[in-house]
Amino acid sequence: MTPLLSLSLRSIANRRLSALLTVVAVALSVSLLLGVERVRNDARDGFAQTVSGTDLIVGPRGGAVQLLLYSVFHIGHASNNVSWQSMQRVAALPQVKWLVPLSLGDSHRGMRVVGTTADFFRHYRHGEDRALAFAHGRPFAPAPEGLFEAVVGAEVAMRFGYSVGQRIVLSHGSLGGDGGPRFADHADKPFPIVGVLARSGTPVDRAVLVGLEGIEAIHVDWHGGAPIPGLTIGPEHVRKFDLSPKSVTAALVGLDSRIAVFRVQRQINTMDEEPLTAILPGATLQELWSLVGVAERALLAVSALVVVVGLAGLVAVVVASLGERRRELAILRALGASPPQVFVLLALESVLMSLAGIVLGLGLLYGAGALAAPGLAAGWGLELGLGWPSAGEWRLLVAVMAASLLASLVPAWRAYRYSLADGLTIRI
């Protein structure tokens, strides 16, 4: 160990309380900066994997982001539906492995109702290719056995206290809810809950899933978006009707090989029978994130300012201690220490405290991450990574270290300018 390093460590130990507080301040700012960066990256990755394993999303002709919003996030409305014949033509393409239709437009107490097929539970993936899991119950059965069966998402079940066996009533329209605009209820055709999904952190948590035939069944005695006056067809008679879907809102499509995704996309977009739009969900999710990701960049900037404040506190503590250390520095000069050596001594002390703060900050980050990861995964579907720092995080650490080195020059320069006579002079 060099004499300057040994002297720096002994000087820090002599002022252990102020040094400890400074190290903790730097550690908290570093852990906040890295925590925001890690959550930002994990949130972006999770957002991009809201729907995974789906190669294409098909809907009516329109914008890619709009199609993604209403089909995956259940935000907004489709300009029009897609005929069932067009969905069958897409499903019949040689490269298409599976197709899961989605029918939107109804709601339950402000939550979206999604009409689909039992294949939805087999093919819908999120995150790292994770399938939907059931906390209780099972998927709804195909019609006619499961004509009026429903599966509710985790947030729906938690908010309204639902459990398997309860019966719910769907409402016509997608804006109704407690305290909001009311739409006509399909009260004559209730749906028993047969399954409650485990929390996934996706929009499925806020959805009620029923069969496509169930959506058709509740509208048998409706026409033009309103009930037919004087006509009521009960659930015991509705099974006699043809409940094949006439149209759907969109569809999730999986291919035999992802190599063919652009070719199939072009085939769907150029179909002559009906104008359709096929989008790549991953690319569109990244486009959407670029629109809504301003907040996370602002949060990163705020955390960087916190680091600056922490380093400013470090400089303030070291500079404030110089007044008490003038005699100490003068003795060092009298013993033969040159002004550059005094400069290096003070700079080394600041750098060592910064380095200790960075190491402690990393420890706080991993400790807090280990404690918070299960709750974030269960409550928000955010998979918080606890691996080795990424390249971006290493760059931030290098930037913090460089900033601390620059900050250390301030007290070092002040000490450099103290002369031997100034240190030994008795001030009255």
N, C-alpha and C positions, 0 to 999 in steps of 0.2 A: 504494500500500500504506500503510495507516495505521501510525502509530508503534507502537501496541500490538501489531499483528500482526507487524511487522518485529522488534520486540523479543522476541516470543514465539518466532519462528522462530530467532533468534540464540541464545536461551537453550536451546532444544531442541538446536541444533547443538553448543553448548558441552558438553552432557551427552549426546553422541550414542550412547554405548554403552548406558547405562541406558535411554535413550529408545527405542533400537532393540529392546532386549529386551522392553520394555513393548509396543511396537507389534506385535512378533511374537506375544506372548502373546494380545493382543486379536485378531490376525488368525487364529490357530489356533482360538480359541473361536468366532469369527464363522463361519469356514469349516465348523466342525463343526456349528454350529447350522443354517446354511443347507443343508449337505449332508444332515443328517438330514431336514430339511423336504422337500428335493427327492426324496430316496430314498423318503420316506414317501408323497408324492403320486404318484410314478411307480409305486411298488409297488401302491398302491391302484388306480391306473388299469390297471396290468397284470393285477391280480387280477380287476378287473371285466371284463377282456377275455380271460379264460382261454378262453372260447368266445364268438366274435363271429360275426355273420352268421346266427346261429340265432335264430329268432323265438320258438319254444316248445320246451320239453322235456316229453314226455308219458311218464307212468308209471302204476303202480297207485295207487289212492287212498291218500293219506298226506300227510305234511308236505312243504312246498315245499323247505325246507333239506335234509331227508333225501333227497329225490329228487335234488337238485343234488349232494349229497355222493357218492352212490354212482354216479350216471350220468356225472358230469364228473370228479370228483376220485378216484373209485374207493375211497371210504372208506365202510365199513359195507356193509349188505346190504339188499336190497329185501324187503319183507314178503311179497310174492308177485309172480309174473310177470303179463304182459299177453298175452292170447291173440293169435295171429297174425291172426285174423279182425278183432279190434278195431283192430289196426294198419292193416289194409287199409281199414277203414271211415274211419279218420282220413286216410289217404293219398288217399281218394276224395273228400274234401271239396273243394268248388269252389275255395276260396281257397288250398289247399295246393299249393305248387310242387314240393317234394321232401320225402322222409322217409327218414331213415337210422336203421335199427333197431340196437339195442345189446343184446347178450346177455352177461351176466356170470355168474360162478359158478365158473369154473375158474382155475387159476393155473399159473405156471411159476417154480419156485424163489423163491417169495414175491412174484412180480410178477403183476399181474392180466392175465388173458387176456380180450380183448374180441372177441366174435363180432359181425361187422358185414358190410356189403357193400362192394364196390369204390367205391360212391358216397361213402363216408366220406372218402376222399382228395380227392374233388372238392369236397365241400361244407363240410368242417370248416374253420373259420377261427379264428384267434386274433390278439390284438393289433390292429393297425390293418388288419384284413381281410387278414391274411397266410395263405396256404395252407400246408399241410404240404409240406416239401421232403424229397427223398431224398438222403442222403449216398452211398448205394450201392444198386444194384438197382432194383426196380420194385414197384408194388403187386401184391398177389396177384390172380390171374386168377379170373373167375367159375367156379363149378362147371359141369361136372365137371372141367374141365382143372385148375383151381387148388384142388381140393377140400382138399388137405393142404398148401397153401402158407401161409407165415406171414411177417409183417412185424414187425420188432422196433423199439422205440423206442431213442433214442440212449443213454439211461442203461442199458438192458438190455444193449445191445451192448457198452458200455464196461465194465460191471461183470463180465460173464461172458466177455468176449473173443470175442463172436460176430461172424461175417462171413457174407456171402452164400454159400450152398451148404452150411452146416452144418445138421445135423438136431437138432431139439429135441423133447422129450417133455413133453406137458401133463399136469398133475395135476388130479385131481378135488377140488374145494373151492378156497377162496380165501385160506386162511391158511397154507398150507404154505410151507416155505422151508428153507434151510440152517440147521440147528440148531433149527428150530421144529417144530410139529406136522406129521406126515407124513400125506398122503392117498394114496389109490391112484393110481398113475400109469397113464396110457394108453400104456404102453410099446409096445404092439403096433401103434400108429398114430403114428409120428413125423411131424413137420412139417419139411420143408426150408425154410430161410430164403431168401426171394427178394428181400427189401429191408430196408435199414436206414435209418430216418428220421434226418434232421438234427435237432440239438437245437432244441427250440422253447420250452423253459421251461414247458411245460404237463404235465399228468399223462400225456399220450400218450408222453412220454419214458420212462415206467416201465411201459409196457404192451406186450403181445404181441397183435397183431391178426391174426385169422384170419377166414375166411368163416363165415357162419351155418351153411352146409351142413357145414362141417368140425366145428362143435360138435355137430351132430346125428350125424355119422358116428362120432365117438369114443364116443357113448353108445348106439349101436344095440344092443349086447349088454349094456346096463345096464338096470336097472329099480329105481325107487324110490331112486335115489342110490347103488346098489351093483351090482357086476357080477353077472350071472346065473350061478349055479354051473353049471359044465360046458359053458357056451356061450361060444365065442370066434369072432368073425367078423373075418377078416383084412381088411386094406385093399384087397386085390384083389377081394373079394366085396362089400364094403359099398356099392359104387356101384350095385348092383342094387336097393337099397332106396329107398323114397321119403324123401329127405332134406330135404323142405320143413320149415321151422321150425314147431313147434307153438306156441311162445310165446317172448317176448323180455322183457328186463328193462325197457327204456325205449326212447325214440326221440327223435332230434333232428329238428325240423320247421322248414322254411323256407316262407314265404308269398309269394304274388305281390305283395302290398302290405302294408306294416306297419300301414297304417290299419285293417286288418281284424283285427289281432291280438287285441283284446279280444273281438270277436264270435266268432272261432274258438275262443278259450280257453273262452268260455262254452258253446259247442256241445260241446266235448270233455268239459268237466266235468259236463255234464248228460246225457250219453249213457245211454240206458236199458239197453243190452245188457250193459255191464260198467262198474263204477265206475272212472273214470280221473281223473287229475290232470294238468292242463296248467299249467306255470309259465313266467313270463317270466325267462329266465336272468339278464338284467342287473339287474332289480330284486331277485331272490333273492340274487345275488352281493353286492349292496350290503347286504342284510340280514345275510348271513353275515359280511361284513367288520365290521359294527357289533358283532358278537359276539366276533370274534378280533382286533379292532384296538386292544385296550387296550395291548398291548405297544408299539406304535409311538407312542402318545401318551405312554407312560412314558418312552420313549427321547427324545422331544422335550423333555420336562420335564428330563431329565438334562442334555441339551445346553444348555438354558437356564441351568441351574445352573453349567455350565462357563463361560458368558459372564459370569455374576455373579462367578465366581472371577477371571476375567481382568480385569474392571473393578476388583475389589478389589485386585488386584496393581498396577493403574495408580494407584489412590489411595495405596497403600502406598509406591510408589516416589516419588511427588511429595511426600507428607508427609515421608518420610524425608530428602528433599533440602532441606527447609525449614530444618533446623538448620544446614546448610552455607551457606544462602543468606540468612541473617538480615542479614549485613553488606550484601549486594547489595540486599536490599529496603530497608534503612535508607538506603542511598545514594540509591535512587530516591525515597524520601520526602523526603530532604534536598534533592534537585534539583527538588522541586515536585510529585511524583506524589501524588495524593490516595489515601486508603484505598480508595475504590471503584475507582480505576484499578488499584491493586495486586490487588484482588479479581478484576477482569476479566482481568488479565494471567495470573494463575495458572489461572483457569477456562479461558481460551483455550488455554493450553498443553495442558491435559488433553484438551480437546475436539479439538485438532489431532492429538494422538497417537491418540485414538480414531478419528477420521476416517481417518487413515492406516492404522490397523489394519483398519478395515472395507474400505477399497479393496484392501489386500493380501489380506485374507480372501477377497474376491470373486475375485481373481486365482488364489489357491490352489484355490478351489472349481472354477473352470473348468479349470485345469490338471490337477487330479486327476481331474475328470470326463472330460476328453478321454482320459486314459490308461486309466481304469478302464472306460469305456463299452463297448469291444469285448469285454472279458472278461466283464462282467456280462451282456451280451446273449447271448454264446455259452454261458456256463456256467449262467446262471440265467434266461435269457429276460427279463431286466429291461432295458427300454429307458430309459436315463438321458437325460433331456432336457438339452440344452446351450444352450437359448435364453435370451432376456432374462429377468431375474428376474420371477417371477409376482407377482400382487397380494399374495398371502400372504407372499412373501419380502420384498417392499418394506415390508410392515407390520412384519415382524421387524426389518428394518434400521432403520426409524424408531424402533422400541422400543429397540433397542440404542443408537441415537444419543441418545434421550431419557434412557436409563439412564446413559450416559456423562456427559451434561450434569449430571444430578443428582449423580453421583459426583464430578464436578469441583468441586462446591460445598464439599466437605469441606476439601481443601487451600486453596481460595480463602478460605474463612472463617478458617482458621488464619492465613493470611498477613495477612488484613485486621486481625486482632487484634494482630499484632505492632506494637508502638509504636516510634517513632523512638528513644526512649531505650533500649528493650530491645535494639534492633539494634546500637547503638553502645557499649553497656556491655560492658566486658571482664570475662568470667566467669573466676573462679579456682576 
